């Protein structure tokens, strides 16, 4: 089966529970169509480079998917219909990254730097 990374941006006014529900819905769509979500990461609320549909920020979510192309088509179709998702992107990859993604490692590194500065 093919490997994909699916990232979507949810509206800034959603709660974290609603964003988690969107990720669960995406996972459900993949699993109903005989695919598998191997990892789900919520990167949190981040600022956007420019406004998208009057949103200056968005909740970022990453899903690592192992499924045939037809499953990705259905996932993208459902995502396109959802009004809470302002952008999405699916990329086929050769292999999934082990451990946390680059964005999660960046968050940990930033937290460590902030705590180091506080100790001065």
C-alpha positions in Angstrom: 0.0 0.0 0.0 1.0 3.6 -0.6 2.1 5.9 2.2 0.8 9.4 2.5 1.0 12.5 4.8 -2.2 14.4 5.1 -2.1 17.8 6.7 -5.2 20.0 7.3 -5.7 23.4 8.8 -8.9 23.9 10.8 -10.5 27.3 11.6 -9.0 29.3 14.5 -12.4 29.5 16.4 -12.7 25.8 17.0 -11.9 24.3 20.3 -9.2 21.6 20.7 -11.9 19.0 21.2 -13.5 19.9 17.9 -10.1 19.7 16.2 -9.6 16.3 17.7 -13.0 15.3 16.4 -12.0 16.3 12.9 -8.9 14.2 13.1 -11.0 11.3 14.4 -13.4 11.7 11.5 -10.6 11.6 9.0 -9.2 8.5 10.7 -12.6 6.9 10.5 -12.9 7.6 6.8 -9.5 6.0 6.1 -10.3 3.0 8.2 -13.7 2.4 6.7 -12.1 2.2 3.3 -9.5 -0.4 4.4 -6.7 2.0 5.0 -4.7 2.7 8.2 -3.7 5.8 10.0 -0.3 5.1 11.6 0.2 8.5 13.4 -1.9 11.5 14.3 -0.2 14.7 15.5 -1.9 18.0 16.5 0.6 20.8 16.1 -1.6 23.4 17.8 -2.8 26.8 16.9 -0.3 28.6 14.7 -0.2 32.0 12.9 -0.6 31.9 9.2 1.6 33.9 6.8 -1.6 35.5 5.3 -5.3 35.6 6.0 -7.3 32.6 4.7 -11.1 33.1 4.8 -10.7 35.8 7.4 -8.5 33.5 9.6 -5.2 34.8 10.9 -4.4 31.5 12.7 -5.3 27.9 12.3 -5.1 24.5 14.0 -2.6 22.2 12.2 -3.1 18.4 12.2 -0.9 15.8 10.5 -2.1 12.2 9.7 0.3 9.5 8.4 -1.8 7.2 6.2 -1.1 3.8 4.7 -3.8 3.2 2.1 -4.5 2.9 -1.6 -5.1 6.0 -3.7 -8.9 5.6 -3.8 -9.0 6.1 0.0 -7.1 9.4 -0.3 -9.5 10.6 -2.9 -12.4 9.9 -0.6 -10.6 11.6 2.3 -9.9 14.7 0.2 -13.5 14.8 -1.0 -14.9 14.7 2.6 -12.3 17.3 3.7 -13.3 19.6 0.8 -16.9 19.5 1.9 -16.1 20.3 5.6 -16.5 24.0 6.4 -14.2 23.8 9.4 -11.2 22.9 7.3 -9.7 25.9 5.5 -6.8 24.2 3.7 -5.5 20.6 3.3 -2.7 18.9 1.5 -1.9 15.2 0.9 1.5 14.1 -0.2 2.7 10.6 -1.2 5.9 9.7 0.6 8.4 6.9 0.3 8.4 6.2 4.0 7.0 7.6 7.2 9.2 9.4 9.7 9.8 7.5 12.9 9.1 9.3 16.1 7.8 12.9 16.3 7.7 15.0 13.2 10.0 18.0 12.6 7.2 20.4 13.8 6.9 18.5 17.1 10.7 18.5 17.6 10.7 22.2 16.9 8.1 22.8 19.6 10.1 20.8 22.1 13.3 22.7 21.2 11.5 26.1 21.6 10.1 25.1 25.0 13.6 24.0 26.1 15.1 27.4 25.0 12.4 29.3 26.9 13.1 27.4 30.0 16.8 27.9 29.7 16.4 31.6 29.3 14.3 31.7 32.5 17.1 30.1 34.5 19.5 33.0 33.8 
